[in-house]
Amino acid sequence: MATEGERIPLILDSTAVASLFDQELQKAFDSLGCFNLAIFGKTGSGKSTLLNAIFAQAIASTGIGEPVTKGLNYYRHPNGYLGVYDSEGFETGTSGDAILAGLDRIVGKSNSGPMDQRIHAAWYLVRWSDRRFEAAQQSFITGIAALGVPVIIVMSQVPVIERDGEFEIHPDAVAFAKYIESLSLPTFGDGKVLLTNALPDLFSNTVVYGLQELLDATYEVVPLAAQTALTAAQGVDGRRKKDAAAAVIKQATVVASGIGAVPIPIADAALLVPNQIAMIARITAIYGLPRSRARSLSIAGSAILTGGATYAGRYVATQLLRFIPGGIVAGSVISGTVAAALTRAIGFAWVKVCEYAVTLSDTEQESFFSGSEVKEAFTKYLKSGK
């Protein structure tokens, strides 16, 4: 039996690490909550194209859909952090009135419930080539805003040509946007119209345009409680994901420093691992890596944090500390400073793994996390010290 003040070695084999990672990943996704977006516009306005561009995935094909009112379907991402109300084939007039009535019921019911059940923002798309903005469209937008849902007017499919680093927007689109803005509708920016193009055209040299501005505007109108989920869901702004991950890493390094305040013998270094597992799980969720791949991710986590060793901490200390500046520890102990440095290095190496993983297709991601490639990539990033 251990004497008073003596540390009891924590045994974490690869199976235990995988199980713990599964639990922490579930908690991490649950803590994100859900960002709910409503998107409206006439048939052919490019709703699906814009959604796919902002969220880097086909929402309708990957989400779980269900009709919520006449003319309106709700799609929920399997991971739970993104919900989309999509009015497929929506036209103004009678169908618009039915959707508004349904929205009124949805908003009235959800506003008395948890934040992740509310509609946090709405995009109303206007195709630039329509060159008409009907009274029924104005009425519909005003009706959405009256329900307390922030509305952003988005002009879609705008031809944008890049020449010598400068962008040329079709003058008809600019004139049309100014006309809509002159109506001063009760929307984001007092009726401001955001010009976008979500699909490049190699033949006409038209480029993707306006997605960052649309995302920034969405962050401005979305409640703070839903912004974490939006960060995980969006695929446009890598800096926001990296900043969120850096905050998680900072918190984990503080915890690691406290654990190492009394120097840890290398044999007991597994005491650091639960904190590091929680950190990696939270970073994984921030990058929106699907929970459906939890098992392959847990395998990756166990390979990284145990390397097949009986003591996860022994592996971390002997194999990874040598990559950390100042990682040679006198007397074979890990101090609070080194524990924090090690945890920080592991966190930022995993950020690089996630940044790479989100560029892969679903099939490529599955293969990456299930095989040895993820461990090799992690070790490479850890060695680089970046």
HUBELLIN-V890949 format. One record per pair of residues at least 24 apart in sequence whose C-alpha atoms are under 10 Angstrom apart, sorted by the first residue. I is the first residue (numbers start at 1). J is the second residue. Records with the same first field share a line. If there is no record, write none. Layout:
I = J + J
//
This chain:
7 = 264 + 265 + 268 + 271
8 = 267 + 268 + 271
9 = 265 + 266 + 267 + 268 + 269 + 270 + 271 + 311 + 313
10 = 267 + 268 + 269 + 270 + 271 + 272 + 273 + 310 + 311 + 312 + 313
11 = 267 + 268 + 269 + 270 + 271 + 309 + 310 + 311 + 312 + 313 + 314
12 = 270 + 271 + 273 + 274 + 302 + 305 + 306 + 309 + 310 + 311 + 312 + 313
13 = 270 + 302 + 303 + 305 + 306 + 307 + 308 + 309 + 310 + 311 + 312 + 313
14 = 298 + 299 + 300 + 301 + 302 + 303 + 304 + 305 + 306 + 307 + 308 + 309 + 310 + 311 + 312
15 = 298 + 299 + 302 + 303 + 306 + 308
16 = 298 + 302 + 306 + 312
17 = 273 + 274 + 277 + 298 + 299 + 300 + 301 + 302 + 303 + 304 + 305 + 306 + 312
18 = 277 + 294 + 295 + 296 + 297 + 298 + 299 + 300 + 301 + 302 + 303 + 305 + 306
19 = 295 + 298 + 299 + 301 + 302
20 = 274 + 277 + 278 + 281 + 298 + 301 + 302
21 = 274 + 276 + 277 + 278 + 279 + 280 + 281 + 294 + 295 + 297 + 298 + 299 + 300 + 301 + 302
22 = 277 + 278 + 281 + 291 + 294 + 295 + 296 + 297 + 298 + 299 + 301
23 = 277 + 278 + 281 + 294 + 298
24 = 274 + 275 + 277 + 278 + 279 + 280 + 281 + 282 + 298
25 = 277 + 278 + 279 + 280 + 281 + 282 + 283 + 284 + 285 + 291 + 294 + 297 + 298
26 = 79 + 281 + 282 + 285 + 291 + 294
27 = 278 + 281 + 282 + 285
28 = 278 + 279 + 280 + 281 + 282 + 283 + 284 + 285 + 286 + 291
29 = 79 + 80 + 81 + 229 + 232 + 281 + 282 + 284 + 285 + 286 + 288 + 289 + 290 + 291
30 = 79 + 80 + 81 + 229 + 285
31 = 81 + 228 + 229 + 282 + 285
32 = 79 + 80 + 81 + 82 + 116 + 225 + 226 + 227 + 228 + 229 + 230 + 231 + 232 + 233 + 282 + 285 + 286 + 288
33 = 80 + 81 + 82 + 114 + 115 + 116 + 117 + 225 + 226 + 227 + 228 + 229 + 230
34 = 76 + 77 + 79 + 80 + 81 + 82 + 83 + 115 + 116 + 117 + 118 + 119 + 120 + 225 + 226 + 227 + 228 + 229 + 230 + 232 + 233
35 = 76 + 80 + 81 + 82 + 83 + 84 + 115 + 116 + 117 + 118 + 119 + 120 + 121 + 222 + 223 + 225 + 226 + 227 + 228 + 229 + 230 + 231 + 232 + 233
36 = 74 + 75 + 76 + 81 + 82 + 83 + 84 + 85 + 115 + 116 + 117 + 118 + 119 + 120 + 121 + 122 + 222 + 226 + 229 + 230
37 = 74 + 75 + 82 + 83 + 84 + 85 + 86 + 118 + 119 + 120 + 121 + 122 + 123 + 149 + 218 + 222 + 230
38 = 72 + 73 + 74 + 83 + 84 + 85 + 86 + 87 + 103 + 119 + 120 + 121 + 122 + 123 + 124 + 149 + 150 + 151
39 = 72 + 84 + 85 + 86 + 87 + 88 + 121 + 122 + 123 + 124 + 125 + 151 + 152
40 = 72 + 85 + 86 + 87 + 88 + 89 + 90 + 91 + 96 + 122 + 123 + 124 + 125 + 126 + 140 + 141 + 153 + 154
41 = 86 + 87 + 88 + 89 + 90 + 91 + 92 + 123 + 124 + 125 + 126 + 127 + 137 + 153 + 154 + 156
42 = 87 + 88 + 89 + 90 + 91 + 92 + 124 + 125 + 126 + 127 + 130 + 137
43 = 87 + 88 + 89 + 90 + 91 + 127
44 = 88 + 89 + 90 + 125 + 126 + 127 + 156 + 157
45 = 89 + 124 + 125 + 126 + 127 + 128 + 129 + 130 + 154 + 155 + 156 + 157
46 = 125 + 126 + 127 + 155 + 156 + 157 + 197 + 198 + 199
47 = 86 + 87 + 88 + 123 + 124 + 125 + 126 + 127 + 156 + 198
48 = 86 + 88 + 198
49 = 156 + 157 + 197 + 198 + 199
50 = 125 + 154 + 156 + 157 + 196 + 197 + 198 + 199 + 211
51 = 84 + 86 + 198 + 234
52 = 198 + 234 + 235
53 = 197 + 198 + 199 + 208 + 211 + 234 + 235 + 236
54 = 198 + 211 + 212 + 214 + 215 + 233 + 234 + 235 + 236 + 237
55 = 82 + 230 + 231 + 232 + 233 + 234 + 235 + 236
56 = 233 + 234 + 235 + 236 + 358 + 359
57 = 233 + 234 + 235 + 361 + 362
59 = 83 + 84 + 86
60 = 84 + 86
68 = 99 + 102 + 103 + 106
69 = 98 + 99 + 100 + 101 + 102 + 103 + 105 + 106
70 = 95 + 96 + 97 + 98 + 99 + 100 + 101 + 102 + 103
71 = 95 + 96 + 98 + 99 + 102
72 = 98 + 99 + 100 + 102 + 103
77 = 233 + 290
78 = 290 + 291 + 292
79 = 233 + 285 + 288 + 289 + 290 + 291 + 292
80 = 116 + 229 + 233 + 290 + 291
81 = 116 + 226 + 228 + 229 + 230 + 231 + 232 + 233 + 285 + 288
82 = 116 + 226 + 229 + 230 + 232 + 233 + 234 + 288
83 = 116 + 117 + 118 + 119 + 233
84 = 119 + 122
85 = 119 + 122
91 = 136 + 137
92 = 134 + 135 + 136 + 137 + 138 + 139 + 140
93 = 135 + 136 + 137 + 139 + 140
94 = 136
96 = 136 + 137 + 139 + 140 + 141 + 143
97 = 136 + 139 + 140 + 143
99 = 140 + 144
100 = 140 + 141 + 143 + 144 + 147
101 = 143 + 144
103 = 143 + 144 + 147 + 149
104 = 143 + 144 + 146 + 147 + 148
105 = 147
107 = 147 + 148 + 149
108 = 147 + 148
111 = 148
115 = 223 + 225 + 226
116 = 225 + 226 + 229
118 = 149 + 226
119 = 148 + 149 + 150 + 222
120 = 148 + 149 + 150 + 151 + 218 + 219 + 221 + 222 + 223 + 225 + 226 + 227
121 = 145 + 148 + 149 + 150 + 151 + 152 + 218 + 219 + 220 + 221 + 222 + 223
122 = 149 + 150 + 151 + 152 + 153 + 187 + 218 + 221 + 222
123 = 150 + 151 + 152 + 153 + 154 + 155 + 187 + 188 + 214 + 218
124 = 151 + 152 + 153 + 154 + 155 + 156 + 187 + 193
125 = 152 + 153 + 154 + 155 + 156 + 157 + 193 + 194 + 195 + 196
126 = 153 + 154 + 155 + 156 + 157 + 176 + 177 + 180 + 193 + 195
127 = 154 + 155 + 156 + 157 + 158 + 173 + 195 + 196
128 = 154 + 155 + 156 + 157 + 158 + 159 + 170 + 172 + 173 + 174 + 175 + 176 + 177 + 195 + 196
129 = 155 + 156 + 157 + 158 + 159 + 172 + 173 + 176
130 = 173 + 176
131 = 172 + 173 + 175 + 176 + 177 + 179
132 = 176 + 179 + 180
133 = 176 + 177 + 179 + 180
138 = 180 + 183 + 185 + 186
139 = 185
141 = 185 + 186 + 187
142 = 185 + 186 + 187
143 = 186
144 = 186 + 187
145 = 185 + 186 + 187 + 188
146 = 186
149 = 187 + 221 + 222
150 = 186 + 187 + 188 + 218 + 220 + 221 + 222
151 = 185 + 186 + 187 + 188 + 189 + 191 + 218 + 221
152 = 186 + 187 + 188 + 189 + 190 + 191 + 192 + 193 + 194 + 214 + 217 + 218 + 221
153 = 177 + 180 + 181 + 185 + 187 + 188 + 189 + 191 + 192 + 193 + 194 + 195 + 214
154 = 192 + 193 + 194 + 195 + 196 + 197 + 210 + 214
155 = 193 + 194 + 195 + 196 + 197 + 210
156 = 194 + 195 + 196 + 197 + 198 + 199 + 209 + 210
157 = 195 + 196 + 197 + 198 + 199 + 200 + 206 + 208 + 209
158 = 195 + 196 + 197 + 198 + 199 + 206 + 207 + 208 + 209 + 210
159 = 195 + 196 + 197 + 199 + 200 + 201 + 204 + 205 + 206 + 207 + 208 + 209
160 = 195 + 196 + 197 + 200 + 201 + 204 + 205 + 206 + 207 + 208 + 209 + 210
161 = 200 + 201 + 204 + 205 + 206 + 207 + 208 + 209
162 = 205 + 206 + 207 + 208 + 209
163 = 205
167 = 206 + 207 + 209
168 = 206
169 = 195 + 196 + 206 + 209
187 = 221
188 = 217 + 218 + 220 + 221
189 = 217
211 = 236 + 237
212 = 236 + 237
228 = 285 + 286
229 = 285 + 286 + 288
230 = 286 + 288
231 = 285 + 286 + 287 + 288
232 = 283 + 284 + 285 + 286 + 287 + 288 + 289
233 = 285 + 286 + 287 + 288 + 289
234 = 286 + 287 + 288
235 = 287 + 288 + 358 + 359
238 = 287 + 355
240 = 286
241 = 283 + 285 + 286 + 287 + 288 + 351 + 355
242 = 283 + 286 + 287 + 348 + 351 + 352 + 354 + 355
243 = 286
244 = 282 + 283 + 286 + 287
245 = 279 + 280 + 282 + 283 + 284 + 285 + 286 + 287 + 347 + 348 + 350 + 351
246 = 283 + 344 + 347 + 348 + 351
247 = 283
248 = 278 + 279 + 280 + 282 + 283 + 286 + 344 + 347
249 = 276 + 279 + 280 + 282 + 283 + 340 + 343 + 344 + 345 + 346 + 347 + 348 + 351
250 = 279 + 340 + 343 + 344 + 347
251 = 275 + 279 + 344
252 = 276 + 277 + 278 + 279 + 280 + 340 + 343 + 344 + 347
253 = 279 + 336 + 337 + 338 + 339 + 340 + 341 + 342 + 343 + 344 + 345 + 347
254 = 336 + 337 + 339 + 340 + 343 + 344
255 = 336 + 339 + 340 + 343
256 = 335 + 336 + 337 + 338 + 339 + 340 + 341 + 342 + 343 + 344
257 = 334 + 335 + 336 + 337 + 338 + 339 + 340 + 341 + 342 + 343
258 = 335 + 336 + 337 + 339 + 340
259 = 334 + 335 + 336 + 339 + 340
260 = 333 + 334 + 335 + 336 + 337 + 338 + 339 + 340
261 = 334 + 335 + 336 + 337 + 339
262 = 333 + 334 + 335 + 336
263 = 331 + 332 + 333 + 334 + 335 + 336 + 337 + 338 + 339
264 = 332 + 333 + 334 + 335 + 336 + 339
265 = 313 + 314 + 317 + 329 + 331 + 332 + 333 + 334 + 335
266 = 311 + 313 + 314 + 315 + 316 + 317 + 318 + 329 + 331 + 332 + 333 + 334
267 = 311 + 312 + 313 + 314 + 315 + 317 + 318 + 332 + 333 + 334
268 = 311 + 312 + 313 + 314 + 317 + 333 + 334
269 = 311 + 312 + 313 + 314 + 315 + 316 + 317 + 318 + 333 + 334 + 339
270 = 305 + 306 + 311 + 312 + 313 + 314 + 315 + 316 + 317
271 = 311 + 312 + 313
272 = 312 + 313 + 316 + 339 + 340 + 342 + 343
273 = 305 + 306 + 312 + 313 + 316 + 343
274 = 305 + 312
275 = 343
276 = 301 + 305 + 342 + 343 + 344 + 346 + 347
277 = 301 + 302 + 305 + 347
279 = 343 + 344 + 346 + 347 + 350
280 = 343 + 346 + 347 + 348 + 349 + 350 + 351 + 354
281 = 350
283 = 347 + 348 + 350 + 351 + 354
284 = 350 + 351 + 353 + 354 + 355
285 = 354
286 = 351 + 354
287 = 351 + 354 + 355 + 357 + 358
288 = 354 + 358
289 = 354 + 357 + 358 + 362 + 365
290 = 362 + 365 + 366
292 = 366
293 = 362 + 365 + 366 + 369 + 370
294 = 369
295 = 369 + 370
296 = 365 + 366 + 367 + 368 + 369 + 370 + 371
297 = 365 + 366 + 368 + 369 + 370 + 374
298 = 369 + 370
299 = 369 + 370 + 371 + 372 + 374
300 = 368 + 369 + 370 + 371 + 372 + 373 + 374 + 375 + 378
301 = 350 + 369 + 374 + 375
302 = 375
303 = 371 + 372 + 374 + 375
304 = 346 + 350 + 372 + 374 + 375 + 376 + 378 + 379
305 = 346 + 375
307 = 375
316 = 342 + 346
317 = 342
319 = 379
320 = 345 + 346 + 379 + 382 + 383
321 = 345 + 382 + 383
322 = 383
323 = 379 + 382 + 383 + 384 + 385
324 = 382 + 383 + 384 + 385
325 = 385
342 = 382
345 = 381 + 382 + 383 + 384 + 385 + 386
346 = 378 + 379 + 381 + 382 + 385
347 = 382
348 = 378 + 381 + 382 + 385 + 386
349 = 377 + 378 + 379 + 380 + 381 + 382 + 383 + 384 + 385 + 386
350 = 374 + 377 + 378 + 379 + 381 + 382
351 = 378 + 381
352 = 377 + 378 + 380 + 381 + 382 + 386
353 = 377 + 378 + 379 + 380 + 381
354 = 378
//
